[in-house]
């Protein structure tokens, strides 16, 4: 492992002003349909338009919130709860912005967007109380945005061109991230904004494309390799890696989710169209569940609702899906069309009230996580 301890004389506080935009709420009654069913009541958006959706799984009802910036291409979403309202945060890599939906009820909400450094491409985020942490993939830094002020601080990644991608926060408040182009896992420990430490753990592999990451405990961190179809576990104490049975070269592990209650790691296999299950103790892939209907394709985001509902976003289908899991032999899939036609559903999360939040967009220009290595 390599460690850099940095003490800076100044703070890179670049929040600037924030843009407050209030838009009209479009509420549509969602009809529960499977992927093969014809779309019912969907609207057709303009090119580059993006949305945040709130979904009530009990009644199958969507609420639609239009993101103001065209070409925002939202990729990642997280929820902060407080006594007054919900705050839904999301990345806008196509616009170099972080978005925020302050939601009180269906008629009382505000959308805000926070501009970050031009060309930084904020990709994925993790919510940690008063802060939103995010990876700036092209900027090669980790950002920390303060929920109260909207100001943010940047923490550079030591390896140039590393393309930080996935991100998660450990119980000890250290921030873990993947370096997709550098074959490394990074850890950021912040004492103050001018006194912090970045530690990098080289992966014993070349051109593996590390992307999704999930912290199990302060001692163990899991991540997926998009180019090898392998899921690995890092032991923090000595920097050693253990890897699971390979998913296959086309598995593309995307989102990872720790399920401590059942002692499993769950993940979406984007290109194999599956949800897979890894046993945390044996490190073995014990099951892969092919998603049905088959056209509900390219699963990306993954979240757990209650103790047996795994919800996922369909990048290639414009849907969200649910796997109700009872046991390895008893499970069932369901699919729900988004109320806007032709979207890429990129990420999904839950709030404390049992509602789901989804970010999706219609492409204006092609945007995918970077995968090219610097030469």
Buried (B, 14 or more C-beta within 10 A) or exposed (E): BEEEEEEBEEEBEBBEEBBEEEEEBBEBEBBEBBBEEEBEEBEEBEEBBBBBBBBBBEEBBBBBBBBBBBBBBBBBBBBBEEEEBBBBBBBBBBBBBBBBBBBEEEEEBBBBBBBBBEEBBBBBBBBBEEBBBBBBBBBBBBBBBBBEEBBBBBBBBBBEBBBBBBBBBBEEEBBBBBBBBBBBBBBBBBEEBBEBBBBBBBBEBEEBBBBBBBBBEEEBBBBBBBBBBBBBBBEBEEBEBEBBBEBBEEBBBBBBBBBEEEEBBBBBBBBBBBBBBBBBEEBEBEBBBEBBBEBBBBBBBBBBBEEEBBBBBBBBBBBBBBBBBEEEEEBEBBBBBBBBBBBBBBBBBBBEEEBBBBBBBBBBEEBEBBBEBEE
